[in-house]
Amino acid sequence: MVHYELNKVWKRIFFSTTDKVPATVLLYNLLNAVNNRQQIPIDYQTYCQKDKSTKTSKPLTIKEFYYRWYLFSQSIHSGKV
């Protein structure tokens, strides 16, 4: 049932083709992680620092708001959302 609903959604989402990794691959992987409650690594880097760190997180949902995508997730280390 869920796989069928995802296929219906994919037909209505259009992405640019200029990304190094196709956006459809990234979004598909995130949707699968949310759906299967899988932990994922996230590379985190602030605007002010050059160094980035990898954090493990459990994705909860994905939200599109004013042409931007947001991932809401729970930190495995601290438990914070």
Secondary structure, DSSP 8 states (H G I E B T S, - for coil): -HHHHHHHHHTT----S-SSS-HHHHHHHHHHHHHHT--EEEEE--SS-S--EEEEEEEEEEEEETTEEEEEEEETTT---
